[in-house]
Amino acid sequence: MLRHYDGIGLLRPAAVDPRTGYRYYRAEQLRRLNRVIALKELGLTLDQVRAIVDDQVDVAELRGMLRLRRAQLEAQVAADRARLAGIEARLRMIEREGRMTSQDVVLKEIPPVRVAELTGTARSYQTPDISPVIQPLYPELFRRLAAADICPTGPGLAYYEPAGEGEAVVVHAGVGVDEDRAAAGDVAIVDLPRVPTAATIVHHGSMDEVEGTLQVLAIWIEENGWRATGFARELYLDYSQEEPEKGVTELQIPVVKG
């Protein structure tokens, strides 16, 4: 490290033994070395470090550089936490494999339903992409309904549709209502049609851990000669964002024979 710092002119030795090539440093150079190491560990480039230790950066610029680095580290920590949560959810899913059986799957007709809804777009149908999109939609939906004096008459219901080419999906966060206007309270009022046949299963727990239940449902559909014709609907029978681990959600996948 010291050889490299010498080569780029960041920290020159006080003397170099011409016979052995050993570098010698004065004790007061430790202050500069410690500053270099501390700034390097913050993730700053060596060019940025040189400018700082050589007093080429004023206080305002230094503050801006450190704030930018802080934001980068916070974003990295948030991403790592999300990955960790995903790993933990996957481990729990693996541990539960075999506990839920195909006997939990029920074929049923889904009646038409009118919902008030808000929408967003997720990069894919994968849980890590869906969760950050759908979670803020529901508080905003209920806020707008309350402002319009509209009372929900049924549980929350989410459904999905392709957003176009690629894997992106449109996320619909809705709740059952009796409202008969085309739009009310700055939300869309949508009539979802009857589903003649849906394969359904009840998921217990957070929706961040729904993939294991979806796998059971998908395997049952394939093994019993059915074919899915769309994404799963999620009917939130008992769900709270404050206590998602206590959630009860019915997953409904429209199916046809063959």
C-alpha positions in Angstrom: 0.0 0.0 0.0 2.8 2.4 1.0 4.7 1.6 -2.2 1.5 2.4 -4.3 0.9 5.6 -2.4 4.6 6.6 -3.0 4.2 5.8 -6.7 1.2 8.1 -7.2 2.6 10.8 -5.0 0.0 10.5 -2.3 2.4 9.8 0.5 6.1 10.2 -0.2 8.6 8.6 2.2 10.9 10.9 4.1 13.9 8.9 2.8 14.6 5.8 0.8 17.7 3.6 1.5 19.5 3.5 -1.9 20.9 0.1 -1.1 17.9 -1.8 0.2 15.1 0.3 -1.2 13.5 0.5 2.2 11.2 3.5 2.7 11.5 5.5 5.9 8.7 7.8 7.2 8.7 10.4 9.9 6.3 10.0 12.9 4.4 13.2 11.9 3.6 11.5 8.6 1.3 9.1 10.5 -1.3 11.9 10.6 -1.5 12.1 6.8 -1.5 8.3 6.5 -4.3 7.9 9.0 -6.4 10.5 7.1 -5.7 8.8 3.8 -6.8 5.4 5.2 -9.9 6.8 6.9 -11.0 8.6 3.8 -10.2 5.5 1.6 -12.4 3.3 3.9 -15.3 5.8 3.4 -15.1 4.7 -0.3 -13.6 7.8 -1.7 -11.3 7.5 -4.7 -7.6 8.1 -4.3 -7.9 11.3 -6.4 -10.6 12.6 -4.0 -8.4 11.6 -1.0 -5.4 13.4 -2.4 -7.4 16.6 -3.0 -8.7 16.5 0.6 -5.4 15.8 2.4 -3.7 18.4 0.2 -6.3 21.0 1.3 -7.5 21.4 -2.3 -11.1 20.9 -1.2 -12.9 23.5 0.9 -15.3 22.6 3.8 -18.5 22.9 1.6 -17.1 20.6 -1.0 -15.9 18.1 1.6 -19.4 18.2 3.2 -21.0 17.5 -0.1 -18.7 14.6 -0.9 -19.3 13.0 2.5 -23.1 13.5 2.2 -23.1 11.8 -1.2 -21.1 8.9 0.2 -23.4 8.6 3.2 -26.4 8.4 0.8 -24.6 5.7 -1.2 -23.9 3.7 1.9 -27.5 4.0 3.1 -28.8 2.8 -0.2 -26.4 -0.1 -0.1 -27.4 -1.0 3.5 -31.1 -0.9 2.4 -30.4 -3.2 -0.5 -28.5 -5.6 1.7 -31.3 -5.6 4.2 -33.8 -6.4 1.4 -31.6 -9.3 0.2 -31.2 -10.6 3.7 -35.0 -10.5 4.2 -35.4 -12.4 0.9 -32.9 -15.1 2.0 -34.7 -15.5 5.4 -38.0 -15.8 3.6 -36.6 -18.4 1.3 -35.2 -20.4 4.2 -38.5 -20.4 5.9 -40.2 -21.5 2.7 -37.7 -24.4 2.4 -38.4 -25.3 6.0 -42.2 -25.4 5.4 -41.9 -27.5 2.2 -44.0 -30.6 2.6 -46.2 -29.2 5.3 -48.8 -27.7 2.9 -50.3 -30.3 0.6 -52.5 -30.3 -2.5 -55.4 -31.1 -0.2 -55.4 -27.4 0.7 -56.3 -26.5 -2.9 -60.0 -25.8 -3.7 -61.6 -25.2 -7.1 -64.3 -22.6 -7.0 -66.2 -20.0 -9.0 -65.3 -16.4 -8.2 -68.3 -14.0 -8.5 -68.0 -10.6 -10.1 -66.9 -7.8 -7.7 -66.7 -4.0 -7.8 -63.5 -2.5 -6.4 -62.0 0.9 -5.9 -58.4 0.8 -6.8 -55.0 2.4 -7.3 -52.3 1.1 -9.6 -48.6 1.0 -9.9 -46.0 -0.8 -12.1 -43.5 -3.4 -10.8 -40.5 -4.7 -12.7 -41.7 -8.3 -12.4 -44.2 -10.6 -10.6 -41.5 -11.6 -8.2 -42.2 -10.8 -4.5 -39.2 -8.5 -4.0 -40.4 -6.3 -6.9 -44.1 -6.4 -6.0 -43.9 -5.6 -2.3 -42.4 -2.1 -2.5 -45.0 -1.1 -5.2 -48.1 -2.5 -3.6 -47.5 -1.6 0.1 -47.8 2.2 -0.2 -50.9 1.9 -2.5 -53.2 0.7 0.2 -52.7 3.5 2.7 -53.2 6.0 0.0 -56.3 4.2 -1.3 -57.9 4.2 2.1 -57.0 7.8 2.6 -58.7 8.8 -0.7 -61.8 6.8 0.1 -62.1 8.3 3.5 -61.8 11.8 2.0 -64.6 11.0 -0.5 -66.7 9.5 2.3 -66.7 6.0 0.6 -66.8 3.0 2.9 -65.3 -0.3 1.7 -67.8 -3.1 1.6 -65.4 -6.0 1.2 -61.8 -7.1 1.8 -58.8 -5.9 0.0 -58.1 -7.5 -3.3 -55.0 -7.3 -5.5 -54.6 -8.5 -9.1 -52.0 -8.1 -11.8 -51.7 -7.9 -15.5 -48.8 -7.6 -18.0 -47.5 -4.0 -18.4 -46.4 -4.7 -22.0 -43.3 -6.3 -23.3 -40.9 -7.8 -20.8 -41.6 -8.9 -17.3 -43.1 -5.7 -15.9 -46.6 -6.0 -14.4 -49.3 -3.5 -13.5 -50.2 -3.9 -9.8 -53.9 -3.2 -8.9 -54.5 -2.6 -5.2 -58.2 -2.6 -4.6 -61.0 -3.0 -2.1 -64.6 -4.0 -2.5 -67.1 -1.1 -2.7 -70.7 -0.5 -3.7 -69.9 2.9 -5.3 -71.7 3.2 -8.6 -69.9 6.2 -10.1 -67.4 5.8 -12.8 -64.8 7.3 -10.5 -64.9 8.6 -7.0 -62.5 10.1 -4.5 -59.7 10.3 -7.1 -59.7 6.5 -7.4 -60.8 4.2 -10.2 -64.0 2.1 -9.8 -63.6 -1.2 -11.6 -65.9 -4.1 -12.1 -63.9 -7.4 -12.1 -65.7 -10.1 -14.1 -66.8 -13.5 -12.8 -64.1 -16.2 -13.0 -65.8 -19.5 -13.9 -63.1 -21.6 -12.3 -60.2 -20.7 -10.1 -57.8 -22.9 -8.2 -57.5 -21.4 -4.7 -55.5 -21.8 -1.6 -55.2 -19.9 1.7 -51.8 -18.5 2.6 -51.1 -17.8 6.2 -48.4 -15.2 7.1 -46.7 -12.3 5.4 -47.0 -11.8 1.7 -43.2 -11.5 1.6 -43.3 -15.3 2.1 -46.1 -16.1 -0.4 -43.9 -17.9 -3.0 -44.0 -21.2 -1.2 -47.8 -21.3 -1.2 -47.9 -20.2 -4.8 -45.6 -23.1 -5.7 -48.0 -25.6 -4.0 -50.8 -24.1 -6.0 -48.9 -24.1 -9.3 -47.8 -27.8 -8.8 -51.4 -28.8 -8.1 -52.7 -27.1 -11.2 -50.1 -28.8 -13.4 -50.5 -32.3 -11.9 -54.3 -32.2 -12.2 -54.5 -31.3 -15.8 -55.4 -27.6 -15.5 -53.8 -24.6 -17.1 -53.5 -21.1 -15.5 -54.9 -18.3 -17.6 -53.5 -15.4 -15.6 -51.7 -14.1 -12.5 -53.1 -15.0 -9.1 -55.5 -12.7 -7.4 -54.9 -12.0 -3.7 -58.0 -11.7 -1.5 -56.9 -10.3 1.9 -59.2 -12.1 4.3 -57.4 -10.8 7.3 -54.3 -8.7 6.7 -52.6 -5.8 8.5 -49.4 -4.1 7.4 -48.6 -3.6 11.1 -48.8 -7.4 11.7 -48.2 -9.1 8.3 -47.1 -12.3 9.9 -50.7 -12.8 11.1 -52.1 -12.4 7.6 -54.7 -14.7 6.0 -54.8 -14.4 2.2 -56.7 -16.4 -0.4 -54.7 -16.9 -3.6 -57.0 -17.3 -6.7 -55.6 -18.4 -10.1 -58.1 -18.6 -13.0 -57.7 -22.0 -14.7 -59.1 -24.0 -17.6 -58.8 -27.7 -18.4 -55.8 -28.7 -20.6 
